[in-house]
């Protein structure tokens, strides 16, 4: 995996988690926040940490922001600062900008001013929890876009002992199986004659509507 340089701006719970995880995965991480104590607390868990006001263009220039591969803006609570920092990063030439939003409108604004990707952690977690509550077979659910999603499905009884060809999930449900997890192994290119057994976990991608129909069906036939 190629080592990248990330700058994470805003060290709330979400930003701190992102920064620490990126660093633990072997990347260079610069963490920035206006609060000195927050910056000190994360100093041992990232490459560099700086107490600074990221809404100041001169400050960003002095930190060499344009040299970073990815900027992650996790100032979610202060919409004005979030927008200002994202705009400055774009103007300063950062290649890829990911920003956290607190609402759909906030997300639309961030996209309009140049964010390459916007995440809504609270909404995304709500979606995942709701799907898990509706069907115990749905272990995880991630929206890739408004129309497409990916789901981890605990193999239902009706599928056990059958091959992917027999189930013909693409024709019957409009979904594609991208991987099958068996115990500690994962098969990322399952074949048509691969048989699904009890305890398997299927990773499926498809239209959100089709995945929802499948979720309802296996939930009713447990």
N, C-alpha and C positions, 0 to 999 in steps of 0.2 A: 504494500500500500504506500503510495507516494505521500511524503510528509508535506503538509500544507501549513500556511500561516493564516491564523484566524484572529480577528479582533472582535471581542464581545463587549458591547456597550450597554450598561445597565445590569447591575448585579443583585436583582431580587432573587427569589427562590428559583425561578425558571432560568434566568441568566446565569446564576451561579452553577446550576446543574449542567447547563450546556457547556460552560467554560471548563469545568472540572472534567467532564466526560471527554471533550475534545482533547484535552491535555493527556488524559489517561490512555487515549488511543494513539499517542505518539506524535501529536501535532504541536506546533508552536502556537501559543495562545497569549494574546495581550488582553487583559481584562481592565475595563475602564468604568469608574463610577464616581459620582460627586461626593459620596460619603467616605471619609478617610478610614473609619473603623471597618467598613465593609471591604474596602480595598486591602487593608492589613490582614483581615481574616482569610482572604483567598490567596494571599501572596505565595504560600507554600504549595499551592495546588495548580498553579499556572506558570507559564514561562516568565511573564512580567505582569505586574499590576500597577495601575496608575490612578491617582486621585485627580480627576480633571473634569471640566465642564465640556462635554462633547458637542454642545450647541455652539461653541466658539470655533469658528473656522480656522483661526490662527493656531489654536491648540491642536486641532486635528492635523494640520499641515506639519507642525513641529514633531508630531509623533510618527510621521511618515506613513500615514494611513493608506495612501495610494499604492504602497508596496505590498499590502496584504491581499491574499487570494480571495478571502471571503470576510465580509463584515456581517455580524449578527447583532441586530438592534433589538434589545429586549426591554426597552422602556415602554411598558404597556400602559401604565396608569396615567402618565402625562402625555396626552395626545399631541399637544403642541410640540413638546420636546422630541417625541418620537418622529413626527413629520419633519421637523427641522433637521435632525441628525441624518435621517434617511436622505433628504434632499442634498445636504452638504456632502455626504459620502458619494452620491451620484455625481455631483459636480466636480469632486476631487478625483474622479476616475477609478473608484474601486470596481473591480471586475464583476463581483457577484454580491448582492445584498439580500440578506434574509431578515425580515422584520416581524416582530410579534405584534399582533393586534388584539384589542379587547372586544371588538364588535365587527360586524360585516361592513358597516360604513367606514370604520377606521381602516379596515383591510382594503376597501376600494380606493381610499385616498392614498394609501401607501403604494398600491400598484400604479396609480396614476402618476405618481412622482418618481417612479423608477425602481421600486423594489422588485427583485427577480422572483421572490417567493415570500408569501406571507403565511404565518402560522397563527391559529387561534387555539391555544392549548386548552382553555376551558371548554370551548365548544367541541373540540375533537375528543376530549376525554368524556364529555357528556354523551357523545354519539357511541363511543365504545362501551360505556357502562350500560346504556340503554339496550344495545343489541345483546349484550351478555345477559341482561335481566330477562329479556323476551325469550331467549333460547339458550339453554345450557350447552347446546352443541356449538354455539358460536363462541370461540375462545378469545378472538380478537377481531377487530373490525376497523379498517382505516380507509377514510375517504381520500382517494387520489385526486379527484376533481368532483365537481357537482354531479357528474354522470357516472363515473366509474369508481369502484372500490375494490379492496382486497380483503379477504376474510380467511381466518384460520378456523376450520370446522372439524370438530371431533367426529370421527367416522360413525355415522348412525347405523343402527342394527340392520336396516334394510340394504345397506351397501356392503356389509361385511361378507367376505367370501366371493365377491364379484370383481371382475376385471374392469379397468377403466373403459375398455371397449364395450363391454356388456352394459355398463351404466350409461355410456354415451352422453355425458353431462353437457357437452357443448350443444348437442341437438335438443336435449330434453330441458335444459335450464339456461342455455345461452352463456355458460361460464367456461373458463379454461382453467385446468389444473396445472399450476406452475411448479408445485413441489408436493412431496408426501413425506411426512416425518414418521419414522418408525423408531420408537425408543430414543436412543441418542444419535441415530443416523438420520440424515435428510437426503432424499433423492430429488435433485433439482431438475431432472429431465425424465420424468416417469414415462414408461412405454405403455402402449395400448393393452398389452397382455399382463401388465402388473396387477396383482390381486390386492385388494384392500382388506386388511384384517382388523380385528377388534383392537382398539388402542391407537390406531393410526390417526394422524392429524393431517387433513388435506388443506393445502394453501391454494385458494382459488381467486381468480381475478375476473371481473366482468362488470356489466352494467349494474348499477346500484339497484334498479327495479327488479332485475332478474335475481340478484343475490337475496333481496328481501323476500321474493316469492319462495325461493329455496329455503330460506330461514323459517318461513311460516310452515312450509310443508314438513320439514324434518322435525319442527317443534311439535306438530300435531301427530306425528307418527313415531314418537319415541317409544 
